[in-house]
Amino acid sequence: MKYFFILGSNPALSAAEICALFPRTEIILVGKETAILETEQKIEPDELITRMGGTIKIGEVLFSEKKLNFDAIQKKLQPNLIQKESGKYNFGISYYGEKNVNPHGLAMNIKNYWREKNVNSRWVTSKEKVLSSVVVEQNKLISKGIEIIIIENENQFLIGKTLAVQHFKELSFRDFGRPSRDDRSGMIPPKLAQIMINLSKSAIDNPQSAIIYDPFCGSGTILTEAMLMSYANLIGSDSSPKAVSDTENNLKWIAKNYNIADIKSRIFQSGASSIAQKIKAHSVDAIITEPYLGPQRGNVDPQKIKVELEKLYSEAIQQFSKILKTTGVIIMIWPIFKNEKQDIKLSPNIKGFKIVSPISAQIKRQLALTSRDTIIYGRPGQKVWREIVMLKK
């Protein structure tokens, strides 16, 4: 089958996650918003999207057209226009592409189709040319109706239907509903944590046996998301006793709310420079972490912070070398300090490791990676951006 993935706000990061989850599948990027996969691998879209932080929608490509002939498209769509229960039939249309396309003609054709069957239908619209996952979910377009997707792809148009959308309510619940939060120190978003965990897939044979370690666990977002993704052996540490307590509280909260058992977790207090004394040598499959990124408020000297963090990260990475398996991977965030004159980046000592690209060579040229094969993540106006770095021995 051929599937489409609608990418999030950072296409490079979204594409990297897809590459990690489907390492032997050809991935074609269409524009800046869509990835196309053709695979014999069985995909359960609704289950898959709960584990993906960088994908907004997953759907099936039904057919392609050389021209946007709405009469022809409506006729080909008819087998997919299924009334799943009595009452009004809701449908939506989203167009992904550079052209300014008005789908009014297709919508009227679909309404006429249902009128002939004596069924009332409603065309769900929004101010944007694409429907958000919120609009799709609130109008039950997947469970009771349909969202039709039109993807502009060079000399043709791909026509598909949405099968799953990002579970925004669940992500918000885990972000803002957790019992222990530390807004002052900053917290990694659950979506970014999911992406980072998925980027480590190349080093993971079996989530049930793999050991995931976060040496700067903070409030435990990476570990709690790993727990939800069926990773059963979790280790976390932090130099802050509050962070250790917060992580333990949040792990228990996730286990209770999602009815998860049989998780082996070990959370302890430790600075990053001494962790090799407390974890068995070469036992960890993946180290996934957002370290301390420096002060988030007030007037700070970025050059001074850069020196301090490079020392901290360098010491930590050398400790990682002692506990990481030869086949292991590090997914780590380094801060980028933004100011009017220049971006200040870190260059810690990574002796024994190399930075590797998280994106397959076939689509790498279409995406915005840094000169050292890393991905930048941030929003306009932020003083500190995140650089996602993938390290292997």
N, C-alpha and C positions, 0 to 999 in steps of 0.2 A: 504494500500500500504506500501511497505518497501522502506525507503529512506536512502541514505548515506549522511553524512556531512563530508567533508574533513576539518580537524581542522587546525588552524593557528599555529604560531611558539611556542605558549604557550598552550599545550594541556589541562592543568588543567583549565586555564581560558576559553578556548573555550568550554570545556565540561560543565563548570559551567553555561555558558550562555545558552546552550542547555537545561540543567536541569531546568533552570528558566523559559524558554519559553514553555517547555513541561513537566510540573510537574507531570502529571498522566500517562506518557508514559514510557514504559520500554526502557532504553537506553543501548545499548551494545557497549563497546569500542573494536575496532579491531586494535591491534597494538597501535602505538603512534600517528597515523595520521587520524583515521577514527572512526566515531560514526555511529551506525546503529539504526534506529527507525522504528518500525512497528506500524502504527497508522491508525485509521479510521478518524482522524481529517483532514479536508481539508487543504492542504498546497499549497500556491502559491509561488513556489520557487523563482522567480525573485523578487517578492515583499518582501518576507521574508528576502532574503539575503541583501537587501538594509538597513535593520534594524539591521543586525548582524555584529558586529565587529570582531568576532573570527572565522568565518567560511569562507573558501576560495571557496568551491564548494558545491552545493547541487545537488543531482541526485536521480534517481530511480534505485533500484536494480531489474533487470529483471529476473534473474535466477541464480542458483548455479551449480557448477560442481565439481566433486570429483577430476578430473584430468584436466590439461590444454591441452585438445585435441582441437587444433585450427580448425580442420575440423568441429567438432561437434559444437563448439562455433559459428563459422561463420554461420552455417545453422540456429541455434537458433536466431542469431542476425538479420537475413534477414528481418523480419517484421519491424525492427527499422531502417533499411538502406533505408531511404526515400529521394529521390531527391526532394528538396523543390522548386527548380527552375532550369531552363535550364543552361547548362554550366558545368564546371568541378565540381566534387563532392569531397569535402575535408573531411578527417576524421583523427582523432588522437587516440592514445592509451596510457593510463597512468596506470602504475602498482604500487600498494601500497602494500608493503610487504617486508619481509626480504630476500627472495630468489632473485637470479640474473636471471631474466627472460628476454629473448629477444623476443619481440612480432612480429618479422619479419615474421614468418609463418602466423600469423593471418592477418597481413597487406597484404601479398601477396594473401591470400584467398579472402580478400575483394576487392582487385584490380581486381582479375580474375572475381569475381562476376559482377562487373560493366563493365568489358571489354566485357563479354558475352551480356550485354545490350547496347553495343556500346556507353558507357559513359566513358569519361576520368575521372580518379580519382587521387587525390594526398594525399599521406600519410604525415601528418604534424608531424614533429619530433623536438626534442630539445636535448641538451647535457645531460639533466637530464632524469631519467626514468619516470618522471611525467611532464606533460605540466603545465606551470604556467597559472594563470587566464589571464595574459596578452597575452600569445600565443593563448589561446582558443578564447579570444575576438577578437584579431587582425585577426585571420584566420576564424572568423565567424563560428566556429564549432557547435555552438548551433542554430544559426538562419538559416544556410544554409547547414550544414553537421552534424557531430556527433563526440563527444568525448566518446570513449569506456573506461570504468573504470574496471580494474581487481583488486579485493581486496583479498589478502591472509588472510584466516580466519581458522586457525588450520588445520582441515582435509578437507577443501573445499575452493573453490574459488568463490567469488561473482562477477557476471558480471552485470554491469550497464551502464547507460548513464548519462552524465551531463545535468542538466536542467537549471542551473544558476551558474554564477561565481561572485565573489566579484567585485563591481563596483569601481575599482581602480582609474579611472579618476575622478569620483565624489568625492571620499575621498580626493584625492590630491587637487582638486579645492577648497574644503571647508577648507583644511588645509593651503594651500599656497596662495589661491586667496582672502581670507577674507581681508577686508580693514584695520582692526586694529589687529596688531600682536605685541607680546612682546617677542622676542626671548631671551632677556637677563634674564627675570624672569622665562622662561621655560613655555611650553604649553603642556597640555595633548593632545595626538593624538586623532583625531575623532574616530578611531576604539576602543580605550580603553574607551572613553566616552560612546559609544554605548553599550559596554559590561556592564559597571557599571550601566547604566540605565536599561538594561534588567535584571540585578541581583536583582533589586528592585521590580520585577513583583509580588512577593508574597504578597506585601503590597498594590497593585494597583488593584482595581476592574474595574475602568473605566478611561482611560487616559484623557478623556474629562473633568472629574470632579476632578481628583486627583491633589494635589498640590505638585510640585517638587521644592525643595529649594537647592541652592548652596551658602553657606555662604562664600566661598572663590572663587568668580566667575571668577577672572582673566580676560581673554579675552572672556569668555562666551561660551567655547566649549561645556560644558555639557548642558547648556541651549539651545544652538542652535541645538544640536543633538536631545534633547528632543522635541523641536519644530517640527523637521522633522519627529519625531516618533509619532506625533499627540497628544502630551501632551499640553494642552491648558491653564494651570494655572501655570505660572513660576515665581519664586521669586529668585532674586540673590542679593548678597551684597558683599562688599569687603571694607577693610580699606583704599584702594588706590583710590583716585578720578580718576586716569587714568584708572584703571581697570573697574570702573563703566562706564566711557565714552566708553571704548573699547567694553564692553559687549553690551551696548545700540546700538552702531554702527553696531556690527556684527549681532545682532538680526534683525535689520532693513534690513541689507544686505541679510540675509537668507530669510526673509519674501518676499522681492522683487524678488530675483532670483528664488524662488521656489513657488511664487504666493500663499503665506500662509496668511490667514486672521483669524479673530476671536481668536487671541491669547491674553490672559490676562497676561501681564508681569509687574513686579514691580522690579526695580533695584534701590538700594540705597546704600549710603556709611555708613559703620558701622564696628567697630571692632567686633570680634567674642565673646567678653566677655559681650556684651550688646544687643545681637540680640533679646533676649526674651522680651525686652521692646518694640520692634517694630513689632513683629509678634504675632498674636492671639495664645493664649495658646492651645496646643493640636489640631492644625489645619493642620499640615503638614503631608502628607502621606509618603514622602521619602526625606531624605537628602542625596544628592549625591555630593561628593566634593573631590577635590584634594587641600588640604591646602598648605600653604607655606611650602616648603620642606627644607628650609635652603639655604645658599649660594651655587650657582651652579659653581662658578669660584673662583680661587685663593686658597691660603693656609688657611684652616680653621681647627679648633679644633673640631672634631666630638663629643667628650664628652661634650664640652661646648654647642654645638648646640643641642645635645640630651636633655640636661636639659632645655634649652629655649623652645624647641618645645614641650616637654612633658607638660610644664606649659601651653603653648598656647592651645594645644589639650585638656588637661584636663578641662580647663575653657570653651572651646567651647562645649565639650560633655555635660557638666552640663547644658549649655544653651539649647542644643538640646533636652534634657530631658523635658524641659518646653514647647516646641513648637511642639514636635512630638506626633502624635497619639499613643495610646496604641498599636495599631496594626502596627505602622509604622516601617520603617527600615532605617538604616544608611549604606550607601556604601561609604567607606572612604579610602583614601590612606595615609599610614604612610611610611616615608622614611626609607631605610636601607643604612647605610653608609658602603661602601666596602673599605677595606684596606688589606694589606698583612697579618696582624696578625689575624684579626677577623672581623666579620660583626657586626656592632653596630646597634641594633634595639631599637625602642621606646616601652615604656610600660606606656602610659598615664593612668590616673585614669578614669575608665569606670563605676564607681559606678552607679547602676541602670540599667546597660546593661550587656549583655553577648555576646561574640563572637560566631557566629553560622557558621557552614560549608555551603558554597554555592553549595556544590556538594552532590548529593544523595548518601545514604549509599551503594547502590548496586554497584557503580563504584568508590567510594572514595578510596578503597584500591589499585586501579590501577594507581592512579595519585599522583603527588608530591605536597602535601600540607605541611605546616609547622606544628610543634607540637601544635600550637594554632589554627589550622584549617583556616589558611589564605593562600593566593596564592601570590607567588613572581613573579614580572614582571620586566624584564630588559634585557639588552644586554651586552655581554662580553666587558669589557673596560669602562663601565659606573661607575662613582664614587658613584652615588646615584641611588639605585634601588627602585622600588615601591612595597609596601606590600598592597594588596587589602584586606580590613577588612570589614566584614559584622556584624553589631551590631543590636540586637533587645532588647527590654525592658524585 
